[in-house]
């Protein structure tokens, strides 16, 4: 009977690693994502024209507001990641691993 728990533990470990790759990577890989988002013109409407001299205009936009928006998203994501550990811990202690992970996957997706 003791051998039946091993496949369950291995499955829990593997799916946990998969969840970390899928969900935590967004937060920890944020600098790389910002580069991609800027290339895809996310929040491009927040960029204004360059305030440089007219004769030497390079056509680049001043995107301070865009950078601030990306910073705000990262700050909120980091805060919620840390803030939700207490309720998640309570759910984990009360309902065990499977229910806690299913609830977390539901909210993440």
Backbone as XML, in Angstrom:
<?xml version="1.0"?>
<chain id="A" units="angstrom">
  <residue number="1" name="UNK">
    <atom name="N" x="0.808" y="-1.203" z="0.000"/>
    <atom name="CA" x="0.000" y="0.000" z="0.000"/>
    <atom name="C" x="0.851" y="1.267" z="0.000"/>
  </residue>
  <residue number="2" name="UNK">
    <atom name="N" x="2.050" y="1.197" z="0.557"/>
    <atom name="CA" x="2.904" y="2.383" z="0.622"/>
    <atom name="C" x="3.370" y="2.798" z="-0.768"/>
  </residue>
  <residue number="3" name="UNK">
    <atom name="N" x="3.456" y="1.869" z="-1.713"/>
    <atom name="CA" x="3.906" y="2.178" z="-3.061"/>
    <atom name="C" x="2.886" y="2.941" z="-3.881"/>
  </residue>
  <residue number="4" name="UNK">
    <atom name="N" x="1.622" y="2.950" z="-3.469"/>
    <atom name="CA" x="0.598" y="3.661" z="-4.235"/>
    <atom name="C" x="0.753" y="5.170" z="-4.129"/>
  </residue>
  <residue number="5" name="UNK">
    <atom name="N" x="1.345" y="5.658" z="-3.060"/>
    <atom name="CA" x="1.495" y="7.100" z="-2.877"/>
    <atom name="C" x="2.593" y="7.697" z="-3.733"/>
  </residue>
  <residue number="6" name="UNK">
    <atom name="N" x="3.566" y="6.894" z="-4.145"/>
    <atom name="CA" x="4.685" y="7.413" z="-4.925"/>
    <atom name="C" x="4.248" y="7.979" z="-6.278"/>
  </residue>
  <residue number="7" name="UNK">
    <atom name="N" x="3.437" y="7.302" z="-7.079"/>
    <atom name="CA" x="3.003" y="7.922" z="-8.347"/>
    <atom name="C" x="2.242" y="9.231" z="-8.141"/>
  </residue>
  <residue number="8" name="UNK">
    <atom name="N" x="1.455" y="9.295" z="-7.077"/>
    <atom name="CA" x="0.718" y="10.532" z="-6.790"/>
    <atom name="C" x="1.678" y="11.661" z="-6.441"/>
  </residue>
  <residue number="9" name="UNK">
    <atom name="N" x="2.705" y="11.362" z="-5.658"/>
    <atom name="CA" x="3.684" y="12.385" z="-5.299"/>
    <atom name="C" x="4.478" y="12.844" z="-6.526"/>
  </residue>
  <residue number="10" name="UNK">
    <atom name="N" x="4.845" y="11.924" z="-7.380"/>
    <atom name="CA" x="5.576" y="12.280" z="-8.598"/>
    <atom name="C" x="4.690" y="13.113" z="-9.521"/>
  </residue>
  <residue number="11" name="UNK">
    <atom name="N" x="3.424" y="12.740" z="-9.660"/>
    <atom name="CA" x="2.499" y="13.514" z="-10.498"/>
    <atom name="C" x="2.296" y="14.913" z="-9.927"/>
  </residue>
  <residue number="12" name="UNK">
    <atom name="N" x="2.208" y="15.023" z="-8.616"/>
    <atom name="CA" x="2.054" y="16.327" z="-7.983"/>
    <atom name="C" x="3.284" y="17.188" z="-8.233"/>
  </residue>
  <residue number="13" name="UNK">
    <atom name="N" x="4.458" y="16.597" z="-8.118"/>
    <atom name="CA" x="5.701" y="17.333" z="-8.365"/>
    <atom name="C" x="5.787" y="17.805" z="-9.817"/>
  </residue>
  <residue number="14" name="UNK">
    <atom name="N" x="5.492" y="16.929" z="-10.753"/>
    <atom name="CA" x="5.600" y="17.292" z="-12.167"/>
    <atom name="C" x="4.584" y="18.351" z="-12.576"/>
  </residue>
  <residue number="15" name="UNK">
    <atom name="N" x="3.352" y="18.214" z="-12.121"/>
    <atom name="CA" x="2.360" y="19.234" z="-12.468"/>
    <atom name="C" x="2.663" y="20.556" z="-11.763"/>
  </residue>
  <residue number="16" name="UNK">
    <atom name="N" x="3.239" y="20.501" z="-10.571"/>
    <atom name="CA" x="3.659" y="21.726" z="-9.890"/>
    <atom name="C" x="4.760" y="22.451" z="-10.647"/>
  </residue>
  <residue number="17" name="UNK">
    <atom name="N" x="5.712" y="21.691" z="-11.181"/>
    <atom name="CA" x="6.762" y="22.302" z="-11.997"/>
    <atom name="C" x="6.180" y="22.919" z="-13.264"/>
  </residue>
  <residue number="18" name="UNK">
    <atom name="N" x="5.228" y="22.234" z="-13.875"/>
    <atom name="CA" x="4.574" y="22.761" z="-15.068"/>
    <atom name="C" x="3.824" y="24.060" z="-14.761"/>
  </residue>
  <residue number="19" name="UNK">
    <atom name="N" x="3.150" y="24.103" z="-13.622"/>
    <atom name="CA" x="2.437" y="25.317" z="-13.222"/>
    <atom name="C" x="3.406" y="26.467" z="-12.989"/>
  </residue>
  <residue number="20" name="UNK">
    <atom name="N" x="4.532" y="26.190" z="-12.369"/>
    <atom name="CA" x="5.522" y="27.247" z="-12.140"/>
    <atom name="C" x="6.064" y="27.779" z="-13.453"/>
  </residue>
  <residue number="21" name="UNK">
    <atom name="N" x="6.327" y="26.899" z="-14.404"/>
    <atom name="CA" x="6.814" y="27.349" z="-15.703"/>
    <atom name="C" x="5.766" y="28.181" z="-16.430"/>
  </residue>
  <residue number="22" name="UNK">
    <atom name="N" x="4.501" y="27.787" z="-16.302"/>
    <atom name="CA" x="3.442" y="28.474" z="-17.028"/>
    <atom name="C" x="2.993" y="29.769" z="-16.411"/>
  </residue>
  <residue number="23" name="UNK">
    <atom name="N" x="2.982" y="29.852" z="-15.090"/>
    <atom name="CA" x="2.396" y="31.017" z="-14.437"/>
    <atom name="C" x="3.423" y="31.921" z="-13.765"/>
  </residue>
  <residue number="24" name="UNK">
    <atom name="N" x="4.402" y="31.357" z="-13.086"/>
    <atom name="CA" x="5.392" y="32.185" z="-12.405"/>
    <atom name="C" x="6.367" y="32.796" z="-13.396"/>
  </residue>
  <residue number="25" name="UNK">
    <atom name="N" x="6.552" y="32.170" z="-14.541"/>
    <atom name="CA" x="7.467" y="32.706" z="-15.535"/>
    <atom name="C" x="7.050" y="34.062" z="-16.050"/>
  </residue>
  <residue number="26" name="UNK">
    <atom name="N" x="5.774" y="34.348" z="-16.052"/>
    <atom name="CA" x="5.296" y="35.654" z="-16.512"/>
    <atom name="C" x="5.820" y="36.744" z="-15.595"/>
  </residue>
  <residue number="27" name="UNK">
    <atom name="N" x="5.790" y="36.513" z="-14.301"/>
    <atom name="CA" x="6.238" y="37.528" z="-13.358"/>
    <atom name="C" x="7.758" y="37.621" z="-13.320"/>
  </residue>
  <residue number="28" name="UNK">
    <atom name="N" x="8.431" y="36.483" z="-13.299"/>
    <atom name="CA" x="9.883" y="36.506" z="-13.183"/>
    <atom name="C" x="10.572" y="36.824" z="-14.507"/>
  </residue>
  <residue number="29" name="UNK">
    <atom name="N" x="9.910" y="36.627" z="-15.612"/>
    <atom name="CA" x="10.466" y="36.982" z="-16.912"/>
    <atom name="C" x="9.949" y="38.306" z="-17.432"/>
  </residue>
  <residue number="30" name="UNK">
    <atom name="N" x="9.507" y="39.157" z="-16.549"/>
    <atom name="CA" x="8.862" y="40.408" z="-16.939"/>
    <atom name="C" x="9.745" y="41.318" z="-17.795"/>
  </residue>
  <residue number="31" name="UNK">
    <atom name="N" x="11.036" y="41.505" z="-17.484"/>
    <atom name="CA" x="11.844" y="42.389" z="-18.344"/>
    <atom name="C" x="11.872" y="41.941" z="-19.806"/>
  </residue>
  <residue number="32" name="UNK">
    <atom name="N" x="11.925" y="40.659" z="-20.039"/>
    <atom name="CA" x="11.906" y="40.169" z="-21.416"/>
    <atom name="C" x="10.539" y="40.386" z="-22.055"/>
  </residue>
  <residue number="33" name="UNK">
    <atom name="N" x="9.490" y="40.230" z="-21.274"/>
    <atom name="CA" x="8.147" y="40.455" z="-21.811"/>
    <atom name="C" x="7.912" y="41.920" z="-22.160"/>
  </residue>
  <residue number="34" name="UNK">
    <atom name="N" x="8.461" y="42.825" z="-21.374"/>
    <atom name="CA" x="8.300" y="44.249" z="-21.662"/>
    <atom name="C" x="8.924" y="44.578" z="-23.020"/>
  </residue>
  <residue number="35" name="UNK">
    <atom name="N" x="10.083" y="44.006" z="-23.297"/>
    <atom name="CA" x="10.726" y="44.215" z="-24.597"/>
    <atom name="C" x="9.809" y="43.745" z="-25.730"/>
  </residue>
  <residue number="36" name="UNK">
    <atom name="N" x="9.208" y="42.577" z="-25.569"/>
    <atom name="CA" x="8.303" y="42.045" z="-26.591"/>
    <atom name="C" x="7.051" y="42.919" z="-26.706"/>
  </residue>
  <residue number="37" name="UNK">
    <atom name="N" x="6.495" y="43.327" z="-25.569"/>
    <atom name="CA" x="5.299" y="44.168" z="-25.592"/>
    <atom name="C" x="5.570" y="45.497" z="-26.295"/>
  </residue>
  <residue number="38" name="UNK">
    <atom name="N" x="6.748" y="46.072" z="-26.071"/>
    <atom name="CA" x="7.076" y="47.332" z="-26.738"/>
    <atom name="C" x="7.209" y="47.134" z="-28.247"/>
  </residue>
  <residue number="39" name="UNK">
    <atom name="N" x="7.773" y="46.013" z="-28.657"/>
    <atom name="CA" x="7.858" y="45.734" z="-30.097"/>
    <atom name="C" x="6.491" y="45.511" z="-30.712"/>
  </residue>
  <residue number="40" name="UNK">
    <atom name="N" x="5.543" y="45.014" z="-29.936"/>
    <atom name="CA" x="4.176" y="44.795" z="-30.407"/>
    <atom name="C" x="3.285" y="46.021" z="-30.209"/>
  </residue>
  <residue number="41" name="UNK">
    <atom name="N" x="3.870" y="47.125" z="-29.761"/>
    <atom name="CA" x="3.190" y="48.422" z="-29.604"/>
    <atom name="C" x="2.073" y="48.423" z="-28.564"/>
  </residue>
  <residue number="42" name="UNK">
    <atom name="N" x="2.260" y="47.677" z="-27.475"/>
    <atom name="CA" x="1.309" y="47.767" z="-26.374"/>
    <atom name="C" x="1.463" y="49.123" z="-25.705"/>
  </residue>
  <residue number="43" name="UNK">
    <atom name="N" x="0.354" y="49.766" z="-25.382"/>
    <atom name="CA" x="0.308" y="51.084" z="-24.746"/>
    <atom name="C" x="1.038" y="52.140" z="-25.576"/>
  </residue>
  <residue number="44" name="UNK">
    <atom name="N" x="1.110" y="51.955" z="-26.871"/>
    <atom name="CA" x="1.779" y="52.916" z="-27.750"/>
    <atom name="C" x="1.027" y="54.239" z="-27.770"/>
  </residue>
  <residue number="45" name="UNK">
    <atom name="N" x="-0.268" y="54.206" z="-27.482"/>
    <atom name="CA" x="-1.059" y="55.432" z="-27.472"/>
    <atom name="C" x="-0.631" y="56.373" z="-26.342"/>
  </residue>
  <residue number="46" name="UNK">
    <atom name="N" x="0.113" y="55.876" z="-25.353"/>
    <atom name="CA" x="0.588" y="56.718" z="-24.261"/>
    <atom name="C" x="1.854" y="57.490" z="-24.631"/>
  </residue>
  <residue number="47" name="UNK">
    <atom name="N" x="2.484" y="57.125" z="-25.734"/>
    <atom name="CA" x="3.728" y="57.774" z="-26.161"/>
    <atom name="C" x="3.409" y="59.097" z="-26.842"/>
  </residue>
  <residue number="48" name="UNK">
    <atom name="N" x="4.227" y="60.090" z="-26.534"/>
    <atom name="CA" x="4.087" y="61.389" z="-27.170"/>
    <atom name="C" x="5.255" y="61.626" z="-28.100"/>
  </residue>
  <residue number="49" name="UNK">
    <atom name="N" x="5.183" y="62.666" z="-28.915"/>
    <atom name="CA" x="6.304" y="62.971" z="-29.822"/>
    <atom name="C" x="7.533" y="63.416" z="-29.038"/>
  </residue>
  <residue number="50" name="UNK">
    <atom name="N" x="8.698" y="63.211" z="-29.644"/>
    <atom name="CA" x="9.960" y="63.595" z="-29.017"/>
    <atom name="C" x="10.020" y="65.111" z="-28.894"/>
  </residue>
  <residue number="51" name="UNK">
    <atom name="N" x="10.517" y="65.584" z="-27.762"/>
    <atom name="CA" x="10.584" y="67.026" z="-27.515"/>
    <atom name="C" x="11.927" y="67.610" z="-27.943"/>
  </residue>
  <residue number="52" name="UNK">
    <atom name="N" x="12.648" y="66.947" z="-28.837"/>
    <atom name="CA" x="13.958" y="67.408" z="-29.301"/>
    <atom name="C" x="13.833" y="68.587" z="-30.247"/>
  </residue>
  <residue number="53" name="UNK">
    <atom name="N" x="14.976" y="69.132" z="-30.688"/>
    <atom name="CA" x="14.933" y="70.252" z="-31.631"/>
    <atom name="C" x="14.311" y="69.849" z="-32.967"/>
  </residue>
  <residue number="54" name="UNK">
    <atom name="N" x="13.656" y="70.763" z="-33.604"/>
    <atom name="CA" x="12.925" y="70.469" z="-34.835"/>
    <atom name="C" x="13.878" y="70.075" z="-35.962"/>
  </residue>
  <residue number="55" name="UNK">
    <atom name="N" x="15.017" y="70.724" z="-36.066"/>
    <atom name="CA" x="15.948" y="70.445" z="-37.142"/>
    <atom name="C" x="16.624" y="69.088" z="-37.009"/>
  </residue>
  <residue number="56" name="UNK">
    <atom name="N" x="16.659" y="68.513" z="-35.821"/>
    <atom name="CA" x="17.357" y="67.255" z="-35.591"/>
    <atom name="C" x="16.395" y="66.207" z="-35.029"/>
  </residue>
  <residue number="57" name="UNK">
    <atom name="N" x="15.193" y="66.179" z="-35.521"/>
    <atom name="CA" x="14.195" y="65.244" z="-35.000"/>
    <atom name="C" x="14.501" y="63.834" z="-35.495"/>
  </residue>
  <residue number="58" name="UNK">
    <atom name="N" x="14.493" y="62.911" z="-34.584"/>
    <atom name="CA" x="14.765" y="61.516" z="-34.952"/>
    <atom name="C" x="13.487" y="60.728" z="-35.159"/>
  </residue>
  <residue number="59" name="UNK">
    <atom name="N" x="12.360" y="61.290" z="-34.786"/>
    <atom name="CA" x="11.094" y="60.595" z="-34.957"/>
    <atom name="C" x="10.791" y="59.617" z="-33.839"/>
  </residue>
  <residue number="60" name="UNK">
    <atom name="N" x="11.668" y="59.497" z="-32.850"/>
    <atom name="CA" x="11.403" y="58.596" z="-31.734"/>
    <atom name="C" x="10.441" y="59.274" z="-30.763"/>
  </residue>
  <residue number="61" name="UNK">
    <atom name="N" x="9.632" y="58.467" z="-30.136"/>
    <atom name="CA" x="8.630" y="59.003" z="-29.228"/>
    <atom name="C" x="9.125" y="58.932" z="-27.788"/>
  </residue>
  <residue number="62" name="UNK">
    <atom name="N" x="8.637" y="59.850" z="-26.964"/>
    <atom name="CA" x="8.908" y="59.839" z="-25.533"/>
    <atom name="C" x="7.890" y="58.915" z="-24.882"/>
  </residue>
  <residue number="63" name="UNK">
    <atom name="N" x="8.333" y="57.778" z="-24.378"/>
    <atom name="CA" x="7.406" y="56.764" z="-23.876"/>
    <atom name="C" x="7.519" y="56.572" z="-22.370"/>
  </residue>
  <residue number="64" name="UNK">
    <atom name="N" x="7.653" y="57.664" z="-21.637"/>
    <atom name="CA" x="7.727" y="57.564" z="-20.182"/>
    <atom name="C" x="6.422" y="57.012" z="-19.607"/>
  </residue>
  <residue number="65" name="UNK">
    <atom name="N" x="5.300" y="57.444" z="-20.135"/>
    <atom name="CA" x="3.999" y="56.964" z="-19.653"/>
    <atom name="C" x="3.835" y="55.471" z="-19.943"/>
  </residue>
  <residue number="66" name="UNK">
    <atom name="N" x="4.357" y="55.015" z="-21.075"/>
    <atom name="CA" x="4.304" y="53.587" z="-21.405"/>
    <atom name="C" x="5.140" y="52.786" z="-20.404"/>
  </residue>
  <residue number="67" name="UNK">
    <atom name="N" x="6.336" y="53.266" z="-20.094"/>
    <atom name="CA" x="7.184" y="52.591" z="-19.110"/>
    <atom name="C" x="6.535" y="52.574" z="-17.728"/>
  </residue>
  <residue number="68" name="UNK">
    <atom name="N" x="5.875" y="53.677" z="-17.369"/>
    <atom name="CA" x="5.185" y="53.721" z="-16.081"/>
    <atom name="C" x="4.041" y="52.722" z="-16.022"/>
  </residue>
  <residue number="69" name="UNK">
    <atom name="N" x="3.338" y="52.525" z="-17.129"/>
    <atom name="CA" x="2.234" y="51.564" z="-17.173"/>
    <atom name="C" x="2.760" y="50.141" z="-16.999"/>
  </residue>
  <residue number="70" name="UNK">
    <atom name="N" x="3.869" y="49.812" z="-17.681"/>
    <atom name="CA" x="4.473" y="48.491" z="-17.517"/>
    <atom name="C" x="4.979" y="48.286" z="-16.086"/>
  </residue>
  <residue number="71" name="UNK">
    <atom name="N" x="5.514" y="49.338" z="-15.495"/>
    <atom name="CA" x="5.983" y="49.253" z="-14.113"/>
    <atom name="C" x="4.807" y="49.029" z="-13.158"/>
  </residue>
  <residue number="72" name="UNK">
    <atom name="N" x="3.691" y="49.686" z="-13.414"/>
    <atom name="CA" x="2.500" y="49.511" z="-12.587"/>
    <atom name="C" x="1.981" y="48.074" z="-12.675"/>
  </residue>
  <residue number="73" name="UNK">
    <atom name="N" x="1.970" y="47.515" z="-13.858"/>
    <atom name="CA" x="1.516" y="46.129" z="-14.028"/>
    <atom name="C" x="2.413" y="45.176" z="-13.252"/>
  </residue>
  <residue number="74" name="UNK">
    <atom name="N" x="3.727" y="45.371" z="-13.333"/>
    <atom name="CA" x="4.655" y="44.516" z="-12.600"/>
    <atom name="C" x="4.473" y="44.672" z="-11.098"/>
  </residue>
  <residue number="75" name="UNK">
    <atom name="N" x="4.284" y="45.907" z="-10.631"/>
    <atom name="CA" x="4.103" y="46.145" z="-9.200"/>
    <atom name="C" x="2.838" y="45.460" z="-8.690"/>
  </residue>
  <residue number="76" name="UNK">
    <atom name="N" x="1.747" y="45.586" z="-9.419"/>
    <atom name="CA" x="0.501" y="44.934" z="-9.006"/>
    <atom name="C" x="0.626" y="43.411" z="-9.033"/>
  </residue>
  <residue number="77" name="UNK">
    <atom name="N" x="1.294" y="42.880" z="-10.045"/>
    <atom name="CA" x="1.500" y="41.433" z="-10.119"/>
    <atom name="C" x="2.349" y="40.913" z="-8.981"/>
  </residue>
  <residue number="78" name="UNK">
    <atom name="N" x="3.414" y="41.618" z="-8.651"/>
    <atom name="CA" x="4.278" y="41.208" z="-7.539"/>
    <atom name="C" x="3.539" y="41.290" z="-6.209"/>
  </residue>
  <residue number="79" name="UNK">
    <atom name="N" x="2.786" y="42.367" z="-6.027"/>
    <atom name="CA" x="2.034" y="42.527" z="-4.788"/>
    <atom name="C" x="1.000" y="41.418" z="-4.621"/>
  </residue>
  <residue number="80" name="UNK">
    <atom name="N" x="0.253" y="41.139" z="-5.679"/>
    <atom name="CA" x="-0.774" y="40.106" z="-5.576"/>
    <atom name="C" x="-0.162" y="38.722" z="-5.379"/>
  </residue>
  <residue number="81" name="UNK">
    <atom name="N" x="0.997" y="38.482" z="-5.956"/>
    <atom name="CA" x="1.683" y="37.214" z="-5.762"/>
    <atom name="C" x="2.018" y="37.014" z="-4.284"/>
  </residue>
  <residue number="82" name="UNK">
    <atom name="N" x="2.495" y="38.056" z="-3.631"/>
    <atom name="CA" x="2.838" y="37.952" z="-2.210"/>
    <atom name="C" x="1.606" y="38.026" z="-1.317"/>
  </residue>
  <residue number="83" name="UNK">
    <atom name="N" x="0.641" y="38.857" z="-1.671"/>
    <atom name="CA" x="-0.540" y="39.043" z="-0.842"/>
    <atom name="C" x="-1.403" y="37.784" z="-0.781"/>
  </residue>
  <residue number="84" name="UNK">
    <atom name="N" x="-1.466" y="37.057" z="-1.873"/>
    <atom name="CA" x="-2.351" y="35.890" z="-1.935"/>
    <atom name="C" x="-1.782" y="34.642" z="-1.253"/>
  </residue>
  <residue number="85" name="UNK">
    <atom name="N" x="-0.577" y="34.726" z="-0.709"/>
    <atom name="CA" x="-0.023" y="33.542" z="-0.044"/>
    <atom name="C" x="-0.802" y="33.179" z="1.211"/>
  </residue>
  <residue number="86" name="UNK">
    <atom name="N" x="-1.309" y="34.161" z="1.946"/>
    <atom name="CA" x="-2.068" y="33.847" z="3.163"/>
    <atom name="C" x="-3.383" y="33.135" z="2.859"/>
  </residue>
  <residue number="87" name="UNK">
    <atom name="N" x="-4.251" y="33.679" z="1.980"/>
    <atom name="CA" x="-5.482" y="32.942" z="1.674"/>
    <atom name="C" x="-5.220" y="31.592" z="1.012"/>
  </residue>
  <residue number="88" name="UNK">
    <atom name="N" x="-4.204" y="31.537" z="0.170"/>
    <atom name="CA" x="-3.882" y="30.267" z="-0.480"/>
    <atom name="C" x="-3.407" y="29.248" z="0.543"/>
  </residue>
  <residue number="89" name="UNK">
    <atom name="N" x="-2.626" y="29.688" z="1.512"/>
    <atom name="CA" x="-2.173" y="28.790" z="2.580"/>
    <atom name="C" x="-3.331" y="28.262" z="3.402"/>
  </residue>
  <residue number="90" name="UNK">
    <atom name="N" x="-4.311" y="29.121" z="3.683"/>
    <atom name="CA" x="-5.488" y="28.668" z="4.436"/>
    <atom name="C" x="-6.258" y="27.613" z="3.635"/>
  </residue>
  <residue number="91" name="UNK">
    <atom name="N" x="-6.468" y="27.874" z="2.349"/>
    <atom name="CA" x="-7.180" y="26.911" z="1.500"/>
    <atom name="C" x="-6.401" y="25.603" z="1.422"/>
  </residue>
  <residue number="92" name="UNK">
    <atom name="N" x="-5.086" y="25.707" z="1.312"/>
    <atom name="CA" x="-4.243" y="24.514" z="1.252"/>
    <atom name="C" x="-4.360" y="23.695" z="2.538"/>
  </residue>
  <residue number="93" name="UNK">
    <atom name="N" x="-4.316" y="24.355" z="3.688"/>
    <atom name="CA" x="-4.426" y="23.642" z="4.972"/>
    <atom name="C" x="-5.816" y="23.062" z="5.186"/>
  </residue>
  <residue number="94" name="UNK">
    <atom name="N" x="-6.827" y="23.757" z="4.724"/>
    <atom name="CA" x="-8.207" y="23.325" z="4.980"/>
    <atom name="C" x="-8.664" y="22.238" z="4.009"/>
  </residue>
  <residue number="95" name="UNK">
    <atom name="N" x="-8.341" y="22.388" z="2.713"/>
    <atom name="CA" x="-8.888" y="21.490" z="1.696"/>
    <atom name="C" x="-7.860" y="20.588" z="1.028"/>
  </residue>
  <residue number="96" name="UNK">
    <atom name="N" x="-6.599" y="20.722" z="1.378"/>
    <atom name="CA" x="-5.492" y="19.896" z="0.870"/>
    <atom name="C" x="-5.064" y="20.330" z="-0.532"/>
  </residue>
  <residue number="97" name="UNK">
    <atom name="N" x="-4.110" y="19.603" z="-1.072"/>
    <atom name="CA" x="-3.382" y="20.022" z="-2.266"/>
    <atom name="C" x="-4.242" y="20.117" z="-3.517"/>
  </residue>
  <residue number="98" name="UNK">
    <atom name="N" x="-5.006" y="19.123" z="-3.823"/>
    <atom name="CA" x="-5.733" y="19.078" z="-5.092"/>
    <atom name="C" x="-6.713" y="20.232" z="-5.226"/>
  </residue>
  <residue number="99" name="UNK">
    <atom name="N" x="-7.505" y="20.472" z="-4.208"/>
    <atom name="CA" x="-8.496" y="21.550" z="-4.264"/>
    <atom name="C" x="-7.802" y="22.908" z="-4.339"/>
  </residue>
  <residue number="100" name="UNK">
    <atom name="N" x="-6.740" y="23.088" z="-3.558"/>
    <atom name="CA" x="-6.020" y="24.364" z="-3.574"/>
    <atom name="C" x="-5.426" y="24.635" z="-4.953"/>
  </residue>
  <residue number="101" name="UNK">
    <atom name="N" x="-4.865" y="23.629" z="-5.578"/>
    <atom name="CA" x="-4.267" y="23.824" z="-6.900"/>
    <atom name="C" x="-5.340" y="24.070" z="-7.960"/>
  </residue>
  <residue number="102" name="UNK">
    <atom name="N" x="-6.464" y="23.379" z="-7.877"/>
    <atom name="CA" x="-7.531" y="23.605" z="-8.839"/>
    <atom name="C" x="-8.095" y="25.020" z="-8.731"/>
  </residue>
  <residue number="103" name="UNK">
    <atom name="N" x="-8.251" y="25.507" z="-7.511"/>
    <atom name="CA" x="-8.726" y="26.873" z="-7.316"/>
    <atom name="C" x="-7.709" y="27.857" z="-7.872"/>
  </residue>
  <residue number="104" name="UNK">
    <atom name="N" x="-6.418" y="27.634" z="-7.591"/>
    <atom name="CA" x="-5.374" y="28.535" z="-8.085"/>
    <atom name="C" x="-5.308" y="28.541" z="-9.605"/>
  </residue>
  <residue number="105" name="UNK">
    <atom name="N" x="-5.405" y="27.367" z="-10.229"/>
    <atom name="CA" x="-5.383" y="27.301" z="-11.692"/>
    <atom name="C" x="-6.589" y="28.039" z="-12.272"/>
  </residue>
  <residue number="106" name="UNK">
    <atom name="N" x="-7.742" y="27.880" z="-11.639"/>
    <atom name="CA" x="-8.944" y="28.568" z="-12.101"/>
    <atom name="C" x="-8.745" y="30.075" z="-12.083"/>
  </residue>
  <residue number="107" name="UNK">
    <atom name="N" x="-8.215" y="30.614" z="-10.986"/>
    <atom name="CA" x="-8.029" y="32.062" z="-10.889"/>
    <atom name="C" x="-6.914" y="32.558" z="-11.789"/>
  </residue>
  <residue number="108" name="UNK">
    <atom name="N" x="-5.848" y="31.785" z="-11.941"/>
    <atom name="CA" x="-4.743" y="32.228" z="-12.804"/>
    <atom name="C" x="-5.165" y="32.290" z="-14.260"/>
  </residue>
  <residue number="109" name="UNK">
    <atom name="N" x="-5.948" y="31.282" z="-14.685"/>
    <atom name="CA" x="-6.333" y="31.277" z="-16.089"/>
    <atom name="C" x="-7.536" y="32.160" z="-16.317"/>
  </residue>
</chain>
